[in-house]
Amino acid sequence: MAGESVPERPDLKEMGEEELWELINDNRHRLSLGVRPCVVIPYLRQARVLTEMDEDEILSSHNLTNRSMRTSHMMDLLRTQGRNGAVALLESLMIHYPTLYTQVTGRKPSTEPSRFSGLIKYSELTEYLIRAVTGMQDELREARCEAGRMSARCASLESEIQQVMEHEEKSRCLQLEYERMHRHLSSLQREVTQLKDEKCDLYVRYTAAIEEKSAVSTRLHDLNLQIYQLQTELQKAQTENAFQKRRSLRSLPLAEASQLQEEVRSLRCQIMKIEKLNPAHQDILAQDLAEAIDSQVELAGQLRCYREENEQLHKEKQEFLDQNESLSLQVQQLTLDCNMHQQKSNVFQNQMRDLQTERDQAYLSRNEAQSQIAAILAEKDILRSQMIELQERDFSVTVKHNKEWQRSKERGISWDCPLSKSEDSSFPGRHRLCRMDAVRSISVNSFTTECEDPLASSVRSGDVEPPSPQSLRRREGTLHEDSILETTETDDSSLEDFEILPTVVREDDSPARQRCAPRRTKNVYSLHKSSVPPFLVRSRPKAIRVNGRVVTIAFQGETLLNQIAVVGGNKTGVFVHEVTEGSSAHTVGITHGAQIVEVRYQQDQKAVKMVLEDSTLEEAQWALGQVTGLCHLSLRPRQDDYEALLQQLQQSEMSSGDSFYVRVNVTIPAGPKETLTVSCNDILHVTNTRPAATEDSWYANQVHPCQLLALHSGLVPNYYRAQRLLIGAIEEMNSQTCKSQKEGDAVDRKTVRIVSTGRQGRNPLWVSVENEKSKSTDSDVTSAPRSCLTLMPYSPVTPHFPPICRPVLLLPSILGRILDKKVASWQGFELCEPEIMSSSDYAACLQKSELLEECEQGGNCCYTLQSVEKVMKKGIHCVLPLGLDCVRRLHRAEIFPIIIFISQSPRSARKLKSKLQRLNCSEEHLLVCSRSEETLLDKLPCLYHHVTPDLWCDQTSLLTRLRTVIWEEQKKIVWVEPDLW
C-alpha cells in the first residue's frame, strides 16, 4: 500500500506547532484534492477549532468556487488556531480519511483513545465516533437503496428507451418512406414543369417558324410578281422591236439596215442578259427557297416529335389522374369510416344521455315511491293511533267492569263471566299496539328472546292478517330494547315521532312483578306528550341536512371554463357562478352557489388532483382550464356564503374573494394608467388576482408599515410577468459596466432581491397542483429535479404583532461588538448574558434547539433562548451580541428581533479605527465582514433596516440614529416569510 511505503514518523503529541504545520503544508496539494470540508467540519466544530461562522464562510462563500479552494481556506482558518488546529485536522483525517492520514503522517490510523490529543472529551469522542459510524452506515444504506432504486429506474428507463427506439425506428422508416415519396413527387412535378416549359418553347419556335414561312412565301410571291412584270415588259419590247424592224425594213436603205441589224443584235444580247435576271440574285433566291423548304421539313419533324411527347405526357397525366382517383377513393373511405365512428360516438352519447334520463326518471320514481311510502306510513300511524285510542277505551271499560265485579263479589253477587280471582290477573295479555320501525331493521335482542313465545309468528311478519298478541309483545320488547340506544328529545316537535311504550306483564311472571304491573301501567298511561317520557322509541329516523358534505360529480370537462364560470378566491373559496345551459356540467346538475373543493382528471396518462379549497381565483381558473376529457369535480353546497360574497361584490366592499400578502423582490417602475409603482421589499396586499380587462396583472394595495391599512392601490404584474421583469432586471444589472470606486461608495436603493425556492411546480405561491403519481417513491421523468431553483418576484408573508419589546441585533458583527455595550447602557435596554451549563444541560438544550450561539471562551458557555426570554419578560429590549445564524432559531420560538445593518465604506471604517484596534481588528476586516454579511441579509425571512454611511459622522451620531431606528422599528408590523424549501 501507499501508506506502508512512508517511513514511520514520531508521535504527533511530541511534535511542535511548526513541525505539524510543515507536515501539513508539505501535503497541502494532496489534502486539497482529497478532503471534502463538509465531512471533517463536524469533528473540527466538536473540537472547537472552527466556529459556526467559519463553517458558513467555508461552505457558502461565493469566492470559493470549488472544493479545493474550500479545503485550502479551511486549512488557512485552522492555521490561526495553532497547534490545536493542526492536531484536530490530522485526527479528523485519521477518522474519515485513514489512507490519506497514513500518507501524510506515516502512521497507521487507530481509534484508541490514547492516539487522540484530548481536544475532545472521551465521552464526546466516543459519541462522535458512534455518530460518524452510524452516519456512514446510514449513508451506505441510503446509497445502496438509492443504487437499487436507480438500477430499477435504469431498467425501466432502458425498457422505455427500447420502446422509444422502436417507435423512433418505425417513425424513421415512415419518415424515409415519406421523404422518398415526397422526392419522387417533387421530381415528377419538376419533370412535368420542364415538359410544360419545353412545350411552350416548342410552341414559340413553331409560331416563329410559321411567321418565317409566311414571310418567305410573301417574299417569293413578290419575286414571282417582279419576274412576271419583267416578262411582260420583255414581250412589249419584243413586239415593239418586231414592229420597228418591219418598219425599218420597209423604209430604210441597206446601209441603215445593216446598222439596225447590229443594233438588234446588241439589243438581243441585252435581252438575253435581262432574261437571265442576274444569276447571283437568282442563286440567292434559290438558296433562300431551299433553306425555307429545309426548315419547313425540320419543323415538321420537330412537330411530329412534340406530338409524340405530348401523347406520352397525356398518358402520364392519365396515370396521375388514376392515382388521384384512387387516393380520393381512399380519402372517401377514411371519411366514411370517420363518419361511421362519429355516428357510433353520437349513438353512444345518445345512449348515455338516455341512460342519464332513465336514471333521472328512476330517481324521480324512487322519490315518488318514497313519498307514497311516507304517505302510507302516515296513514298507518293514524290508524294505529285510532287503534290505540280504541284499546284505551276498551281498557277503561274493562277496568270499570272489573271494579264492578269486585264490588258485586263482595256483596255476594255472582257473575257468569269466568274472570280471574285476583285484580292483577283480571285481564290477560291485552297490550297497546306500538308502531314498528318502518325504515331500519331492528334485530331481536336478548330482551325480546326472554319474552318470546315459541308459538308466535315472526316479528317482521308480512301477512295481511292482523298480528297476534304474542307478535305484538315481541315488537314491544324489541322497540323497548332499541329505545335505550336512542337519544331522548324533549321538544314537542321531536316527541311527535316517538311512541310511549308501557311495561309488558306476562301471565307467567312472578306475583311480585304482577303486583307492580298495574301501578306502572297506570303511570305510563298517565304521561302526556308535553312531558318528558321515561324512554322513547323513534318510529323512523328523521332526515338530517348536512351542509358540509362534499359531492363528487363525474362528467366530460372539455373546455370546462366555457361550461361554468367561477367567482371567489382563497379567502372565501371558489364558487360556481354561472353554468352554461345544455353543457355537460348543466346536464349532470351543477348549479351556482356550490364551492369547488377539488378537481381530478387525466393528463398525459397521469392522474392529476388539484385542491382548490384554498386557491386564488387566478389559480382556480388556470386549474379548471387544464381539464381535458373526463373529470371528477368535488363540490360543497355553501349557498349562504355564496350569496354573502355576491352581496359584498355588488356593494363594492371587495373586488374578489382573494386576500393575501406578498413581499416584493424587484423594483417595478411606473407603467400605464392605474399601475402601481412598487419598490423592492415593499409589502402588498393582493385583493384580486383576475381584475377585469386584464390578463397578467393583480390588483393590490401598498400596506402601511405600522398598521394593516392601504396606502396606494393599483395594478401590479402577476407572478409570471413579474418573474420576467426580475430576470430582465438581473440581465440589465449584469450588462452594466462597473462603476468607479468613488461611485461605488454611494449606497443606492436596492432594486433586486434574489430569493429562490426548491418547491416544485409551476408557481410556488399556488397550492392546488398535486400529481398523484408524484407521491410514489419513483420520481417521474418529466418532474423537475430536486436541485431546481425558482426565482421568486414575490414572497408570501404573514403579519406578526409582537406584544412586548423586541430584541435588537446590530450588524456587521464586528461593529456590533463595539456598539452592544453602548446600546445596553441606555434605559430600557439590557445586554444578553451567556449561561454556563453542565454537559447534560448542554446536550438537552442542543437537542431542543434552544441553543443560539456558543461563546468564544469555549466550554459550555452559550447564549440560549431562556436568557433572551428572561430579559424580554422585564419589558425591555434585549441587545443580542450574536450573528445572523440566531435569527431563524428566534423565529421558531416566536421571537422577532429588530435587525439593523450599518453598511460600511472605507471612509466610515476610518472613523472607527481606534475602536477596532481595541478588538485587534483592522479596517479591512470590518469591510470584509460587512460585505460578507450583507450578502446573507437577503436570505433572511424578514425585513431589516439599513443605515447608510452618510447618515452618521461619528459614534455619537450613530448611537443617536440607532435609538431613532429602534423606536421606529418597534412600532412596525413584522412580516415573516414561510420556509419554501
Secondary structure, DSSP 8 states (H G I E B T S, - for coil): -TTTTS-----GGGS-HHHHHHHHHHTHHHHHHH--HHHHHHHHHHTTSS-HHHHHHHHH-SS--SHHHHHHHHHHHHHTTTHHHHHHHHHHHHHH-HHHHHHHHSS-----GGGS-SSS-HHHHHHHHHHHHHHHHHHHHHHHHHHHHHHHHHHHHHHHHHHHHHHHHHHHHHHHHHHHHHHHHHHHHHHHHHHHHHHHHHHHHHHHHHHHHHHHHHHHHHHHHHHHHHHHHHHHHHHHHHHHHHHHHHHS-HHHHHHHHHHHHHHHHHHHHHHHT-HHHHHHHHHHHHHHHHHHHHHHHHHHHHHHHHHHHHHHHHHHHHHHHHHHHHHHHHHHHHHHHHHHHHHHHHHHHHHHHHHHHHHHHHHHHHHHHHHHHHHHHHHHHHHHHHHHHHHHHHHHHHHHHHHHHHHT---SS---SSSTTSS-S--------SSS-----HHHHHT--TTS--TT---SS---HHHHHHHHHHHHHHHTTS----SHHHHTTEE-------TTS-HHHHHHHHHHHHHHHT--TTS--S--EESS------TT--EEEEEE-TTHHHHEEEEEETTTEEEEEEE-TTSHHHHTT--TTEEEEEEEEEETTEEEEEE-TT--HHHHHHHHHT--SEEEEEEEE-HHHHHHHHHHHHTTS-SSS--EEEEE-B-B---STTB--B-TT-EEEEEESS-TT-SSEEEEEEE-SSSS-EEEEEEEE-HHHHHHHHHHHHHHHHHS----HHHHHS-----B---EE---SS-TT---EEEGGGGSSS--SSS--TT--EE-SEEE-EEE--SS---EEEESHHHHHHHHHHHHTSTTEEE---EE--HHHHHHHHHTT-EEEE-TT-TTEEEEHHHHHHHHTTTSEEEE---TTHHHHHHHTT---EEEEE---HHHHHHTHHHHHHTT--HHHHHHHHHHHHHHHTTSSB--EEE-GGG-SSHHHHHHHHHHHHHHHHHS-EEE-----
